[in-house]
Amino acid sequence: MAPAVKICGLKTLEAVQAAKGADYYGFVVFPRSPRNISPENAAKLKVHTSGKTVAVTVNAGDDLLQEIVSKFRPDYVQLHGDETPERVAEVKKKFPVSVIKALPVRIAKDINLTARFEDIADMLMFDAKPSGDLPGGNGIPFDWTLLAGKKFKKPYFLSGGINIANVEKALRESGAWMIDISSGLESSSGNKDPQMIADFIKKVKAISI
């Protein structure tokens, strides 16, 4: 079975069209990110997608989430900040959307945080713990073997420092079957390269795990 692919940080029609064949399309609604897009513009691009759509947020308040849900209508909201299990449950209760909870990883004990979210979130994401101001899209990997042999109640994405050269290694070392990529497909910060997107999807879909 070929791994599932999420292309994150999409901002342009060209990038969305190049992502044909992706399973998930991620749109970052976070003003501090170079990949930021408004809910209105994300909605315009959504009609060109062929998979599930994800609105990526960071510690978003209810007003922003309401705007995202009403204008963009994504299949998932990704909570990529410091959201507590209680906040994740609150978001699921208030808004008609599934939730992906991102969890930062640097050392083995960080994986243990998963237990707090497994019964609440619909999917999980393991991303490298950031060293700078942005919680994601930093192009930094973590030790993928920390996930090897782990079993979780919910499906999970592997993210952080992934590119076309190391994606097969990342999948095999971690045991993940869902991959998330953002900065690894950019010609410059925040700007996706359509050819890199197409090549990456083709590469991953040829991998059997």
N, C-alpha and C positions, 0 to 999 in steps of 0.2 A: 504494500500500500504506500502510495506516495505521501509525503508529509503535507500538511496544510500550511499555507503561506499567508501571512498578513503583511501587506505593504503599508507602512505608516508614514505620516507626515506629508500626505498628498495635498497639493495646492493648485495644480494646473490641470487643464483638460488633457494636455499631452501626456502627463504622467499617469493620469487615471486610465487613459486609453491604452497606454503601454502595459498597465497592470492587468490586462485581460488574462484571465486564468487564475488570478489570485482568489483565495477563498474569503479573505477579509480585506477591507479597505479602511485604513485609519486616517482620520482627519483631526488634527490637533487644534483644540479651542483653548488656547492658553497664550495670552498676549505677550508674555516674556519669551516665548519660543520663536526661533526663526522660521518655524513651520506653522505658525499660527494662521488660522483661517476663520472667518466669521461663520456662524451657523447658516446665514443666508447663502453664502458662496458654497459652503459644503453641500447644501441642498441642491444647488444648481449642478454640481458635479455628481451627486448621487445618482442621477438619472442615467449616467454613463457607466455605472458599475455593474458587474455581473455576479457579485458575491455579497456577503454580509457587510454592513457598514458599522464603523466604530467611531464614536466621538471620544477623543482622548482629553481628559480634563485633569487638573491638579488642584486639589482642595477647593473645588468649585462650590459656591453657595447655591441655595435653592433657586434664586432668581436666574442665574446663568443656566442651571440645569433645565429650568422650565423653558427658557429661550431655545436651548439646544433641542429639547424634545419636541417642542411645538413647531419650530421652523425647519429643523434638519430631519427629525424623525429617524434617528439611527437605530439599528438593531441592538447595539450595545453601547453603554457608556463605560469607558475605561477610567478607573479612578487611580491616578498615578502619583498621588501625593501621600500625605500622612494620615489618610482617612482611617479611623478606627473601625473595628467590627460593628460597633453601634451605628456609625455613620453609614457604612455600607448597607446595613439593614434598613436604615431610615430612607436612603435613596431608593432602594427597591420597593419600599412601601409607598413612597410618595409619587414615583414616576413609573409609567408603563414601559419599562425598558430592562433588558438584562444587563448584568454588571460584570465587568472584568476587573479584578483587583490586582494591581501591580505590586510586587514585593521585591525590595532591594536586597541584593545578595553580595556579600564579600567573603564571609567565612561560613563554616558548616552550621553554626547555631542559628544563622539567619534563616535557614530553611525551616526551622522549627516554628517560625511565625505563621507558617501556612495553616497550622491547626486552628488558629483563631478565626480564619476566614473560610475554611472549607465548607462549612454548613451554611454559609450565607451567600458568598459570591457564586456566580454561575460558571465563571472560568477564572483561572489564575494566570499571572505572568511573572516569570522570574527574570529580573533585569539586574544589571550591575549596579551596585550602590554608588551613587555619584560622588565625585569629589569637588564638583563646582556648584554653580547656582541652579542648573537645570536638572530635573529629576530623570530625564531620559534623553535619548538621541545624542549621547555623548561619544558614541563609538568605542566604549570601553567594555571589554569582556570580563567575565568572572570565571572561576574554575568550574567548568561545565561538569567535571566528574563528581562534583558535590551532589548532583541530581541522580547520578547513576544508581539504578536499582530502587529508587524511591517510588512509592505508590501513593497517589493522592486521590481523594474522592471526586475531584473535578478535573476536567481537561485543563492543560496548561500550555502557555506559550513560553518558548525560550527566546530571550532578547539580550541585547548588549554586545556590541563589538562584532557583530556578524557581517560577513561579506561573502561574495561568490567564491573566494578562495578557501574560506574556512568553514563554510556552512555544513558540508558533509561531516567534517570532523566534529563540529558542534553537536550535530544530531546524534552521531554514533556515541560520543563520549557521555552525553547527557541522558540518552534514552528518550528524549522528547520526540514528539511527532508533529508538533505545531511550532512554526518558526515566525518570529516577528523581526522585521528589519526596517530601519529608517535611514540613519546617516550613512550606512554602508552602500547606499545607492545614490549618493549625491555628488555632483560635480563641484559644488561649493556649499557652504553651510545653509541648509534649508532649501536647497534647489535640487530637485530630483532629476536624474539623467534617465530619460525614457529608454534608451538602449540598455543601460545597466539594469533597469527594472525588468525588461523583457528577458534578458539573458539570465537573470537570477531566477525568475520563475521557471524558465525552461530547465535550468540546472537542477533545481530542487525537485521538480516533478519527475525527473529521471532517476531520482534516488529511491531505492526500495529499502524500507526499514521494517 
